[in-house]
Amino acid sequence: MRIRSFVGALCGAVALSAFALPVAQAEENPITFSNIAIDSGKPLVVGTGTPKQFFVHYDVNHAHKLYSSEAYLYAGGLDTWSGQSGPVGSPSCQDVSATVARCVQKLAIDPKSLVGSGVAGTWHLYLQAVDADDNVVGKGGLYPTKVLRASTMTRTDADPEPVVKGKSLTITGKLAHADWDTHTYAGQAGRSAALQFRPDGGSYATVKTVKTGTGGALRTTVTANASGAWRWYYAGDSTTGGATAVGDAVVVK
């Protein structure tokens, strides 16, 4: 069963205000939601240009025939949201039994629509369904999901190359984060990044942790003991996604 969109033409404040149904009404209606999933369950990392697209999957449990359903992801409160996803095409539902429909909705978060970097963090899902008896249920606060600012790392640079064993090697780089106020990538001081080394034929391991300087600049010195590759790694935090720099291979003579 493919169902038509109930509010497909709505967006922004109109969409969520239209969905803000009385709680008492929702509690009385014979419709519930279950088995919710957003992509693989990992955080949604959003940059500054291309909208981040993702899929919401969920079951609608209904006593009467399902007429339509809709999903939105939002930041803040349901009535005071500060960020919202938009629909990408119409939602689709398939009957898995007489009383259960499995639905999927493709959504997108457009960074150009975000009011600032402060909306990064935990967002929630809003689901709505309507049955053939005109029962309407809207429920927010579902499936907490991290929406994070994207990070970038410039290519790691190790100098000098080649280097004499036992001599100092200077490793530099730069970490930047998506700024949703200016819609550009900007570096910040005081962020911790790991300097990692991979010996020839081995795997990367952290050698030390370095804090970014002005503009996100990374710089440190190490003693060159073996040939291999150096790179910077940023794990991310509660509002920012991680980033890994391209490594720089160094020959030690």
Protein Blocks (a to p, Z undefined) as FASTA:
>chain_A
ZZddfklmggcjllmmmmmccfklmmmpccdcehiaehjhpacdddfklccddddddddd
dfbdcfbdcddddehjfklccbdcddedjaddddfbfkbccddddddddfklpgbjklgc
cdddddddddfkopacddehiaiadddddddddddddddddddehiacddddddddddfk
lopacddehiacddddddehiacddfbdcdddehhiacdddddfbgcddddddebifkbc
cddddddddddZZ
